[in-house]
């Protein structure tokens, strides 16, 4: 299926947000995800299914000072 991740089209194999994060190499890391303009709760990543054409923003917060 094709989704847009951070403004770029991407073919994904997995079906959930957790699968997508694993494909991006962000598995086990703190990442914030927004799907079609709505935030996805972290505890829902493993059960939140992606759909063809979804637009996702994936970000990793960085601490600084």
PQR file with spaces between the fields and no chain letter, atoms N, CA, C, O and H, PARSE charges and radii, in Angstrom:
ATOM       1  N    UNK     1       0.850   -1.161    0.000 -0.4000 1.5000
ATOM       2  CA   UNK     1       0.000    0.000    0.000 -0.0000 2.0000
ATOM       3  C    UNK     1       0.899    1.228    0.000  0.5500 1.7000
ATOM       4  O    UNK     1       2.030    1.176    0.483 -0.5500 1.4000
ATOM       5  N    UNK     2       0.403    2.315   -0.534 -0.4000 1.5000
ATOM       6  CA   UNK     2       1.153    3.562   -0.591 -0.0000 2.0000
ATOM       7  C    UNK     2       0.548    4.577    0.366  0.5500 1.7000
ATOM       8  O    UNK     2      -0.652    4.847    0.340 -0.5500 1.4000
ATOM       9  H    UNK     2      -0.516    2.358   -0.926  0.4000 1.0000
ATOM      10  N    UNK     3       1.410    5.134    1.212 -0.4000 1.5000
ATOM      11  CA   UNK     3       1.020    6.212    2.108 -0.0000 2.0000
ATOM      12  C    UNK     3       2.037    7.335    1.924  0.5500 1.7000
ATOM      13  O    UNK     3       3.088    7.131    1.316 -0.5500 1.4000
ATOM      14  H    UNK     3       2.386    4.915    1.233  0.4000 1.0000
ATOM      15  N    UNK     4       1.729    8.501    2.442 -0.4000 1.5000
ATOM      16  CA   UNK     4       2.665    9.614    2.405 -0.0000 2.0000
ATOM      17  C    UNK     4       3.226    9.788    3.808  0.5500 1.7000
ATOM      18  O    UNK     4       2.482    9.939    4.777 -0.5500 1.4000
ATOM      19  H    UNK     4       0.876    8.667    2.936  0.4000 1.0000
ATOM      20  N    UNK     5       4.567    9.763    3.900 -0.4000 1.5000
ATOM      21  CA   UNK     5       5.238    9.918    5.187 -0.0000 2.0000
ATOM      22  C    UNK     5       6.114   11.156    5.117  0.5500 1.7000
ATOM      23  O    UNK     5       7.050   11.225    4.321 -0.5500 1.4000
ATOM      24  H    UNK     5       5.171    9.640    3.112  0.4000 1.0000
ATOM      25  N    UNK     6       5.802   12.124    5.952 -0.4000 1.5000
ATOM      26  CA   UNK     6       6.548   13.389    5.984 -0.0000 2.0000
ATOM      27  C    UNK     6       6.671   14.007    4.590  0.5500 1.7000
ATOM      28  O    UNK     6       7.728   14.504    4.203 -0.5500 1.4000
ATOM      29  H    UNK     6       5.042   12.068    6.599  0.4000 1.0000
ATOM      30  N    UNK     7       5.560   13.964    3.848 -0.4000 1.5000
ATOM      31  CA   UNK     7       5.487   14.608    2.549 -0.0000 2.0000
ATOM      32  C    UNK     7       5.997   13.804    1.372  0.5500 1.7000
ATOM      33  O    UNK     7       5.974   14.284    0.239 -0.5500 1.4000
ATOM      34  H    UNK     7       4.701   13.561    4.163  0.4000 1.0000
ATOM      35  N    UNK     8       6.467   12.560    1.627 -0.4000 1.5000
ATOM      36  CA   UNK     8       7.006   11.731    0.541 -0.0000 2.0000
ATOM      37  C    UNK     8       6.218   10.429    0.433  0.5500 1.7000
ATOM      38  O    UNK     8       5.952    9.782    1.446 -0.5500 1.4000
ATOM      39  H    UNK     8       6.485   12.170    2.548  0.4000 1.0000
ATOM      40  N    UNK     9       5.839   10.036   -0.801 -0.4000 1.5000
ATOM      41  CA   UNK     9       5.141    8.761   -0.968 -0.0000 2.0000
ATOM      42  C    UNK     9       6.042    7.603   -0.568  0.5500 1.7000
ATOM      43  O    UNK     9       7.246    7.622   -0.823 -0.5500 1.4000
ATOM      44  H    UNK     9       6.055   10.562   -1.623  0.4000 1.0000
ATOM      45  N    UNK    10       5.450    6.598    0.058 -0.4000 1.5000
ATOM      46  CA   UNK    10       6.238    5.446    0.506 -0.0000 2.0000
ATOM      47  C    UNK    10       5.368    4.197    0.427  0.5500 1.7000
ATOM      48  O    UNK    10       4.221    4.185    0.875 -0.5500 1.4000
ATOM      49  H    UNK    10       4.471    6.583    0.265  0.4000 1.0000
ATOM      50  N    UNK    11       5.939    3.154   -0.149 -0.4000 1.5000
ATOM      51  CA   UNK    11       5.293    1.843   -0.158 -0.0000 2.0000
ATOM      52  C    UNK    11       5.568    1.196    1.195  0.5500 1.7000
ATOM      53  O    UNK    11       6.716    1.126    1.633 -0.5500 1.4000
ATOM      54  H    UNK    11       6.871    3.164   -0.513  0.4000 1.0000
ATOM      55  N    UNK    12       4.526    0.728    1.847 -0.4000 1.5000
ATOM      56  CA   UNK    12       4.696    0.074    3.139 -0.0000 2.0000
ATOM      57  C    UNK    12       4.174   -1.349    3.068  0.5500 1.7000
ATOM      58  O    UNK    12       3.205   -1.638    2.366 -0.5500 1.4000
ATOM      59  H    UNK    12       3.593    0.785    1.491  0.4000 1.0000
ATOM      60  N    UNK    13       4.828   -2.230    3.804 -0.4000 1.5000
ATOM      61  CA   UNK    13       4.444   -3.636    3.836 -0.0000 2.0000
ATOM      62  C    UNK    13       3.489   -3.887    4.993  0.5500 1.7000
ATOM      63  O    UNK    13       2.499   -4.606    4.857 -0.5500 1.4000
ATOM      64  H    UNK    13       5.615   -1.995    4.375  0.4000 1.0000
ATOM      65  N    UNK    14       3.803   -3.283    6.133 -0.4000 1.5000
ATOM      66  CA   UNK    14       3.004   -3.510    7.334 -0.0000 2.0000
ATOM      67  C    UNK    14       1.650   -2.837    7.267  0.5500 1.7000
ATOM      68  O    UNK    14       1.354   -2.071    6.350 -0.5500 1.4000
ATOM      69  H    UNK    14       4.607   -2.698    6.243  0.4000 1.0000
ATOM      70  N    UNK    15       0.827   -3.145    8.274 -0.4000 1.5000
ATOM      71  CA   UNK    15      -0.537   -2.619    8.284 -0.0000 2.0000
ATOM      72  C    UNK    15      -0.787   -1.618    9.402  0.5500 1.7000
ATOM      73  O    UNK    15      -1.770   -0.879    9.356 -0.5500 1.4000
ATOM      74  H    UNK    15       1.068   -3.768    9.019  0.4000 1.0000
ATOM      75  N    UNK    16       0.091   -1.580   10.411 -0.4000 1.5000
ATOM      76  CA   UNK    16      -0.158   -0.713   11.560 -0.0000 2.0000
ATOM      77  C    UNK    16       0.907    0.381   11.664  0.5500 1.7000
ATOM      78  O    UNK    16       1.931    0.344   10.982 -0.5500 1.4000
ATOM      79  H    UNK    16       0.890   -2.181   10.448  0.4000 1.0000
ATOM      80  N    UNK    17       0.637    1.349   12.533 -0.4000 1.5000
ATOM      81  CA   UNK    17       1.611    2.408   12.782 -0.0000 2.0000
ATOM      82  C    UNK    17       2.900    1.799   13.334  0.5500 1.7000
ATOM      83  O    UNK    17       3.992    2.223   12.955 -0.5500 1.4000
ATOM      84  H    UNK    17      -0.194    1.378   13.088  0.4000 1.0000
ATOM      85  N    UNK    18       2.788    0.816   14.219 -0.4000 1.5000
ATOM      86  CA   UNK    18       3.976    0.153   14.768 -0.0000 2.0000
ATOM      87  C    UNK    18       4.792   -0.504   13.655  0.5500 1.7000
ATOM      88  O    UNK    18       6.021   -0.435   13.674 -0.5500 1.4000
ATOM      89  H    UNK    18       1.901    0.472   14.527  0.4000 1.0000
ATOM      90  N    UNK    19       4.132   -1.136   12.693 -0.4000 1.5000
ATOM      91  CA   UNK    19       4.829   -1.744   11.558 -0.0000 2.0000
ATOM      92  C    UNK    19       5.576   -0.682   10.754  0.5500 1.7000
ATOM      93  O    UNK    19       6.723   -0.887   10.357 -0.5500 1.4000
ATOM      94  H    UNK    19       3.134   -1.192   12.678  0.4000 1.0000
ATOM      95  N    UNK    20       4.922    0.446   10.517 -0.4000 1.5000
ATOM      96  CA   UNK    20       5.550    1.535    9.769 -0.0000 2.0000
ATOM      97  C    UNK    20       6.790    2.034   10.500  0.5500 1.7000
ATOM      98  O    UNK    20       7.835    2.229    9.879 -0.5500 1.4000
ATOM      99  H    UNK    20       3.990    0.612   10.839  0.4000 1.0000
ATOM     100  N    UNK    21       6.688    2.242   11.807 -0.4000 1.5000
ATOM     101  CA   UNK    21       7.844    2.714   12.569 -0.0000 2.0000
ATOM     102  C    UNK    21       8.994    1.718   12.491  0.5500 1.7000
ATOM     103  O    UNK    21      10.155    2.121   12.414 -0.5500 1.4000
ATOM     104  H    UNK    21       5.839    2.083   12.311  0.4000 1.0000
ATOM     105  N    UNK    22       8.690    0.427   12.511 -0.4000 1.5000
ATOM     106  CA   UNK    22       9.728   -0.600   12.366 -0.0000 2.0000
ATOM     107  C    UNK    22      10.384   -0.507   10.990  0.5500 1.7000
ATOM     108  O    UNK    22      11.604   -0.618   10.875 -0.5500 1.4000
ATOM     109  H    UNK    22       7.748    0.099   12.574  0.4000 1.0000
ATOM     110  N    UNK    23       9.579   -0.306    9.950 -0.4000 1.5000
ATOM     111  CA   UNK    23      10.121   -0.167    8.599 -0.0000 2.0000
ATOM     112  C    UNK    23      11.011    1.068    8.478  0.5500 1.7000
ATOM     113  O    UNK    23      11.958    1.079    7.691 -0.5500 1.4000
ATOM     114  H    UNK    23       8.587   -0.216   10.044  0.4000 1.0000
ATOM     115  N    UNK    24      10.708    2.107    9.257 -0.4000 1.5000
ATOM     116  CA   UNK    24      11.505    3.339    9.230 -0.0000 2.0000
ATOM     117  C    UNK    24      12.720    3.270   10.152  0.5500 1.7000
ATOM     118  O    UNK    24      13.510    4.212   10.215 -0.5500 1.4000
ATOM     119  H    UNK    24       9.939    2.098    9.896  0.4000 1.0000
ATOM     120  N    UNK    25      12.869    2.153   10.865 -0.4000 1.5000
ATOM     121  CA   UNK    25      13.989    2.008   11.792 -0.0000 2.0000
ATOM     122  C    UNK    25      13.777    2.749   13.100  0.5500 1.7000
ATOM     123  O    UNK    25      14.740    3.050   13.806 -0.5500 1.4000
ATOM     124  H    UNK    25      12.227    1.388   10.814  0.4000 1.0000
ATOM     125  N    UNK    26      12.539    3.044   13.426 -0.4000 1.5000
ATOM     126  CA   UNK    26      12.226    3.776   14.650 -0.0000 2.0000
ATOM     127  C    UNK    26      11.565    2.885   15.699  0.5500 1.7000
ATOM     128  O    UNK    26      11.000    3.378   16.675 -0.5500 1.4000
ATOM     129  H    UNK    26      11.757    2.800   12.853  0.4000 1.0000
ATOM     130  N    UNK    27      11.640    1.589   15.495 -0.4000 1.5000
ATOM     131  CA   UNK    27      11.040    0.647   16.429 -0.0000 2.0000
ATOM     132  C    UNK    27      11.707    0.784   17.796  0.5500 1.7000
ATOM     133  O    UNK    27      12.933    0.779   17.901 -0.5500 1.4000
ATOM     134  H    UNK    27      12.099    1.188   14.702  0.4000 1.0000
ATOM     135  N    UNK    28      10.895    0.907   18.829 -0.4000 1.5000
ATOM     136  CA   UNK    28      11.424    1.008   20.179 -0.0000 2.0000
ATOM     137  C    UNK    28      11.887    2.404   20.558  0.5500 1.7000
ATOM     138  O    UNK    28      12.289    2.625   21.700 -0.5500 1.4000
ATOM     139  H    UNK    28       9.898    0.911   18.743  0.4000 1.0000
ATOM     140  N    UNK    29      11.842    3.347   19.633 -0.4000 1.5000
ATOM     141  CA   UNK    29      12.236    4.713   19.923 -0.0000 2.0000
ATOM     142  C    UNK    29      10.995    5.562   20.125  0.5500 1.7000
ATOM     143  O    UNK    29       9.911    5.240   19.638 -0.5500 1.4000
ATOM     144  H    UNK    29      11.515    3.168   18.705  0.4000 1.0000
ATOM     145  N    UNK    30      11.176    6.640   20.844 -0.4000 1.5000
ATOM     146  CA   UNK    30      10.065    7.558   21.076 -0.0000 2.0000
ATOM     147  C    UNK    30       9.781    8.306   19.780  0.5500 1.7000
ATOM     148  O    UNK    30      10.639    9.029   19.275 -0.5500 1.4000
ATOM     149  H    UNK    30      12.056    6.902   21.240  0.4000 1.0000
ATOM     150  N    UNK    31       8.585    8.133   19.247 -0.4000 1.5000
ATOM     151  CA   UNK    31       8.203    8.823   18.013 -0.0000 2.0000
ATOM     152  C    UNK    31       6.763    9.301   18.149  0.5500 1.7000
ATOM     153  O    UNK    31       5.920    8.619   18.733 -0.5500 1.4000
ATOM     154  H    UNK    31       7.888    7.546   19.658  0.4000 1.0000
ATOM     155  N    UNK    32       6.499   10.463   17.610 -0.4000 1.5000
ATOM     156  CA   UNK    32       5.149   11.006   17.572 -0.0000 2.0000
ATOM     157  C    UNK    32       4.598   10.809   16.167  0.5500 1.7000
ATOM     158  O    UNK    32       5.304   11.040   15.185 -0.5500 1.4000
ATOM     159  H    UNK    32       7.184   11.017   17.136  0.4000 1.0000
ATOM     160  N    UNK    33       3.351   10.386   16.064 -0.4000 1.5000
ATOM     161  CA   UNK    33       2.754   10.123   14.758 -0.0000 2.0000
ATOM     162  C    UNK    33       1.414   10.839   14.659  0.5500 1.7000
ATOM     163  O    UNK    33       0.599   10.843   15.582 -0.5500 1.4000
ATOM     164  H    UNK    33       2.777   10.198   16.862  0.4000 1.0000
ATOM     165  N    UNK    34       1.230   11.443   13.495 -0.4000 1.5000
ATOM     166  CA   UNK    34      -0.031   12.092   13.176 -0.0000 2.0000
ATOM     167  C    UNK    34      -0.520   11.486   11.867  0.5500 1.7000
ATOM     168  O    UNK    34       0.242   11.373   10.906 -0.5500 1.4000
ATOM     169  H    UNK    34       1.892   11.440   12.745  0.4000 1.0000
ATOM     170  N    UNK    35      -1.795   11.094   11.829 -0.4000 1.5000
ATOM     171  CA   UNK    35      -2.365   10.532   10.600 -0.0000 2.0000
ATOM     172  C    UNK    35      -3.494   11.429   10.130  0.5500 1.7000
ATOM     173  O    UNK    35      -4.448   11.687   10.865 -0.5500 1.4000
ATOM     174  H    UNK    35      -2.414   11.186   12.610  0.4000 1.0000
ATOM     175  N    UNK    36      -3.378   11.895    8.910 -0.4000 1.5000
ATOM     176  CA   UNK    36      -4.402   12.742    8.295 -0.0000 2.0000
ATOM     177  C    UNK    36      -4.787   13.913    9.208  0.5500 1.7000
ATOM     178  O    UNK    36      -5.959   14.264    9.338 -0.5500 1.4000
ATOM     179  H    UNK    36      -2.604   11.685    8.313  0.4000 1.0000
ATOM     180  N    UNK    37      -3.763   14.504    9.836 -0.4000 1.5000
ATOM     181  CA   UNK    37      -3.967   15.685   10.662 -0.0000 2.0000
ATOM     182  C    UNK    37      -4.400   15.418   12.091  0.5500 1.7000
ATOM     183  O    UNK    37      -4.607   16.358   12.859 -0.5500 1.4000
ATOM     184  H    UNK    37      -2.810   14.219    9.731  0.4000 1.0000
ATOM     185  N    UNK    38      -4.541   14.149   12.462 -0.4000 1.5000
ATOM     186  CA   UNK    38      -4.971   13.786   13.815 -0.0000 2.0000
ATOM     187  C    UNK    38      -3.872   12.992   14.514  0.5500 1.7000
ATOM     188  O    UNK    38      -3.298   12.081   13.917 -0.5500 1.4000
ATOM     189  H    UNK    38      -4.373   13.386   11.839  0.4000 1.0000
ATOM     190  N    UNK    39      -3.568   13.326   15.780 -0.4000 1.5000
ATOM     191  CA   UNK    39      -2.544   12.568   16.501 -0.0000 2.0000
ATOM     192  C    UNK    39      -2.989   11.134   16.761  0.5500 1.7000
ATOM     193  O    UNK    39      -4.171   10.860   16.965 -0.5500 1.4000
ATOM     194  H    UNK    39      -4.034   14.066   16.264  0.4000 1.0000
ATOM     195  N    UNK    40      -2.020   10.232   16.750 -0.4000 1.5000
ATOM     196  CA   UNK    40      -2.258    8.826   17.087 -0.0000 2.0000
ATOM     197  C    UNK    40      -1.623    8.593   18.455  0.5500 1.7000
ATOM     198  O    UNK    40      -0.443    8.884   18.647 -0.5500 1.4000
ATOM     199  H    UNK    40      -1.060   10.455   16.584  0.4000 1.0000
ATOM     200  N    UNK    41      -2.388    8.076   19.395 -0.4000 1.5000
ATOM     201  CA   UNK    41      -1.849    7.815   20.726 -0.0000 2.0000
ATOM     202  C    UNK    41      -0.836    6.686   20.675  0.5500 1.7000
ATOM     203  O    UNK    41      -1.036    5.683   19.989 -0.5500 1.4000
ATOM     204  H    UNK    41      -3.347    7.839   19.239  0.4000 1.0000
ATOM     205  N    UNK    42       0.260    6.864   21.416 -0.4000 1.5000
ATOM     206  CA   UNK    42       1.343    5.872   21.383 -0.0000 2.0000
ATOM     207  C    UNK    42       0.888    4.476   21.773  0.5500 1.7000
ATOM     208  O    UNK    42       1.347    3.494   21.190 -0.5500 1.4000
ATOM     209  H    UNK    42       0.422    7.678   21.973  0.4000 1.0000
ATOM     210  N    UNK    43      -0.004    4.371   22.744 -0.4000 1.5000
ATOM     211  CA   UNK    43      -0.436    3.033   23.156 -0.0000 2.0000
ATOM     212  C    UNK    43      -1.329    2.352   22.118  0.5500 1.7000
ATOM     213  O    UNK    43      -1.682    1.183   22.278 -0.5500 1.4000
ATOM     214  H    UNK    43      -0.377    5.169   23.217  0.4000 1.0000
ATOM     215  N    UNK    44      -1.696    3.075   21.055 -0.4000 1.5000
ATOM     216  CA   UNK    44      -2.526    2.507   19.986 -0.0000 2.0000
ATOM     217  C    UNK    44      -1.709    2.137   18.749  0.5500 1.7000
ATOM     218  O    UNK    44      -2.272    1.616   17.786 -0.5500 1.4000
ATOM     219  H    UNK    44      -1.408    4.024   20.925  0.4000 1.0000
ATOM     220  N    UNK    45      -0.413    2.388   18.747 -0.4000 1.5000
ATOM     221  CA   UNK    45       0.408    2.148   17.548 -0.0000 2.0000
ATOM     222  C    UNK    45       0.294    0.717   17.030  0.5500 1.7000
ATOM     223  O    UNK    45       0.274    0.509   15.817 -0.5500 1.4000
ATOM     224  H    UNK    45       0.044    2.811   19.529  0.4000 1.0000
ATOM     225  N    UNK    46       0.220   -0.265   17.914 -0.4000 1.5000
ATOM     226  CA   UNK    46       0.188   -1.664   17.460 -0.0000 2.0000
ATOM     227  C    UNK    46      -1.154   -2.081   16.889  0.5500 1.7000
ATOM     228  O    UNK    46      -1.237   -3.084   16.180 -0.5500 1.4000
ATOM     229  H    UNK    46       0.237   -0.095   18.899  0.4000 1.0000
ATOM     230  N    UNK    47      -2.201   -1.336   17.183 -0.4000 1.5000
ATOM     231  CA   UNK    47      -3.520   -1.722   16.666 -0.0000 2.0000
ATOM     232  C    UNK    47      -4.122   -0.697   15.707  0.5500 1.7000
ATOM     233  O    UNK    47      -5.199   -0.932   15.158 -0.5500 1.4000
ATOM     234  H    UNK    47      -2.134   -0.521   17.759  0.4000 1.0000
ATOM     235  N    UNK    48      -3.458    0.423   15.498 -0.4000 1.5000
ATOM     236  CA   UNK    48      -3.962    1.478   14.630 -0.0000 2.0000
ATOM     237  C    UNK    48      -3.580    1.149   13.189  0.5500 1.7000
ATOM     238  O    UNK    48      -2.410    1.248   12.820 -0.5500 1.4000
ATOM     239  H    UNK    48      -2.584    0.614   15.944  0.4000 1.0000
ATOM     240  N    UNK    49      -4.554    0.759   12.378 -0.4000 1.5000
ATOM     241  CA   UNK    49      -4.274    0.303   11.013 -0.0000 2.0000
ATOM     242  C    UNK    49      -4.189    1.457   10.026  0.5500 1.7000
ATOM     243  O    UNK    49      -4.975    2.404   10.067 -0.5500 1.4000
ATOM     244  H    UNK    49      -5.505    0.678   12.678  0.4000 1.0000
ATOM     245  N    UNK    50      -3.215    1.345    9.145 -0.4000 1.5000
ATOM     246  CA   UNK    50      -3.036    2.321    8.069 -0.0000 2.0000
ATOM     247  C    UNK    50      -3.966    1.980    6.917  0.5500 1.7000
ATOM     248  O    UNK    50      -4.382    0.834    6.753 -0.5500 1.4000
ATOM     249  H    UNK    50      -2.577    0.576    9.112  0.4000 1.0000
ATOM     250  N    UNK    51      -4.284    2.997    6.122 -0.4000 1.5000
ATOM     251  CA   UNK    51      -5.122    2.808    4.935 -0.0000 2.0000
ATOM     252  C    UNK    51      -4.435    3.428    3.727  0.5500 1.7000
ATOM     253  O    UNK    51      -3.684    4.396    3.848 -0.5500 1.4000
ATOM     254  H    UNK    51      -3.946    3.929    6.255  0.4000 1.0000
ATOM     255  N    UNK    52      -4.701    2.861    2.582 -0.4000 1.5000
ATOM     256  CA   UNK    52      -4.174    3.387    1.320 -0.0000 2.0000
ATOM     257  C    UNK    52      -4.424    4.890    1.249  0.5500 1.7000
ATOM     258  O    UNK    52      -5.543    5.352    1.470 -0.5500 1.4000
ATOM     259  H    UNK    52      -5.311    2.075    2.484  0.4000 1.0000
ATOM     260  N    UNK    53      -3.373    5.647    0.941 -0.4000 1.5000
ATOM     261  CA   UNK    53      -3.505    7.088    0.760 -0.0000 2.0000
ATOM     262  C    UNK    53      -3.372    7.915    2.026  0.5500 1.7000
ATOM     263  O    UNK    53      -3.428    9.143    1.967 -0.5500 1.4000
ATOM     264  H    UNK    53      -2.463    5.271    0.762  0.4000 1.0000
ATOM     265  N    UNK    54      -3.195    7.259    3.184 -0.4000 1.5000
ATOM     266  CA   UNK    54      -3.015    8.020    4.422 -0.0000 2.0000
ATOM     267  C    UNK    54      -1.827    8.967    4.304  0.5500 1.7000
ATOM     268  O    UNK    54      -0.849    8.677    3.615 -0.5500 1.4000
ATOM     269  H    UNK    54      -3.149    6.262    3.232  0.4000 1.0000
ATOM     270  N    UNK    55      -1.929   10.089    4.979 -0.4000 1.5000
ATOM     271  CA   UNK    55      -0.844   11.062    5.060 -0.0000 2.0000
ATOM     272  C    UNK    55      -0.374   11.097    6.514  0.5500 1.7000
ATOM     273  O    UNK    55      -1.139   11.436    7.417 -0.5500 1.4000
ATOM     274  H    UNK    55      -2.724   10.325    5.538  0.4000 1.0000
ATOM     275  N    UNK    56       0.899   10.740    6.727 -0.4000 1.5000
ATOM     276  CA   UNK    56       1.432   10.645    8.079 -0.0000 2.0000
ATOM     277  C    UNK    56       2.587   11.609    8.290  0.5500 1.7000
ATOM     278  O    UNK    56       3.384   11.875    7.390 -0.5500 1.4000
ATOM     279  H    UNK    56       1.521   10.465    5.993  0.4000 1.0000
ATOM     280  N    UNK    57       2.648   12.118    9.503 -0.4000 1.5000
ATOM     281  CA   UNK    57       3.804   12.897    9.940 -0.0000 2.0000
ATOM     282  C    UNK    57       4.414   12.092   11.080  0.5500 1.7000
ATOM     283  O    UNK    57       3.739   11.752   12.052 -0.5500 1.4000
ATOM     284  H    UNK    57       2.001   11.902   10.234  0.4000 1.0000
ATOM     285  N    UNK    58       5.709   11.792   10.942 -0.4000 1.5000
ATOM     286  CA   UNK    58       6.427   11.044   11.968 -0.0000 2.0000
ATOM     287  C    UNK    58       7.557   11.935   12.462  0.5500 1.7000
ATOM     288  O    UNK    58       8.373   12.410   11.673 -0.5500 1.4000
ATOM     289  H    UNK    58       6.257   12.068   10.153  0.4000 1.0000
ATOM     290  N    UNK    59       7.600   12.159   13.767 -0.4000 1.5000
ATOM     291  CA   UNK    59       8.615   13.044   14.329 -0.0000 2.0000
ATOM     292  C    UNK    59       9.195   12.413   15.596  0.5500 1.7000
ATOM     293  O    UNK    59       8.522   11.687   16.328 -0.5500 1.4000
ATOM     294  H    UNK    59       6.937   11.773   14.408  0.4000 1.0000
ATOM     295  N    UNK    60      10.460   12.718   15.817 -0.4000 1.5000
ATOM     296  CA   UNK    60      11.118   12.315   17.059 -0.0000 2.0000
ATOM     297  C    UNK    60      11.468   13.590   17.808  0.5500 1.7000
ATOM     298  O    UNK    60      12.279   14.383   17.329 -0.5500 1.4000
ATOM     299  H    UNK    60      11.007   13.308   15.222  0.4000 1.0000
ATOM     300  N    UNK    61      10.867   13.802   18.982 -0.4000 1.5000
ATOM     301  CA   UNK    61      11.197   15.002   19.743 -0.0000 2.0000
ATOM     302  C    UNK    61      12.660   14.965   20.186  0.5500 1.7000
ATOM     303  O    UNK    61      13.215   13.908   20.484 -0.5500 1.4000
ATOM     304  H    UNK    61      10.209   13.158   19.370  0.4000 1.0000
ATOM     305  N    UNK    62      13.260   16.144   20.219 -0.4000 1.5000
ATOM     306  CA   UNK    62      14.663   16.256   20.620 -0.0000 2.0000
ATOM     307  C    UNK    62      14.740   17.244   21.781  0.5500 1.7000
ATOM     308  O    UNK    62      14.221   18.358   21.707 -0.5500 1.4000
ATOM     309  H    UNK    62      12.809   17.003   19.977  0.4000 1.0000
ATOM     310  N    UNK    63      15.384   16.820   22.831 -0.4000 1.5000
ATOM     311  CA   UNK    63      15.545   17.708   23.989 -0.0000 2.0000
ATOM     312  C    UNK    63      16.725   18.649   23.727  0.5500 1.7000
ATOM     313  O    UNK    63      17.701   18.276   23.075 -0.5500 1.4000
ATOM     314  H    UNK    63      15.806   15.915   22.891  0.4000 1.0000
ATOM     315  N    UNK    64      16.622   19.810   24.219 -0.4000 1.5000
ATOM     316  CA   UNK    64      17.709   20.756   24.037 -0.0000 2.0000
ATOM     317  C    UNK    64      17.538   21.910   25.017  0.5500 1.7000
ATOM     318  O    UNK    64      16.605   21.956   25.819 -0.5500 1.4000
ATOM     319  H    UNK    64      15.830   20.114   24.748  0.4000 1.0000
ATOM     320  N    UNK    65      18.455   22.808   24.917 -0.4000 1.5000
ATOM     321  CA   UNK    65      18.364   23.906   25.863 -0.0000 2.0000
ATOM     322  C    UNK    65      18.868   25.186   25.292  0.5500 1.7000
ATOM     323  O    UNK    65      18.857   26.212   25.972 -0.5500 1.4000
ATOM     324  H    UNK    65      19.213   22.771   24.266  0.4000 1.0000
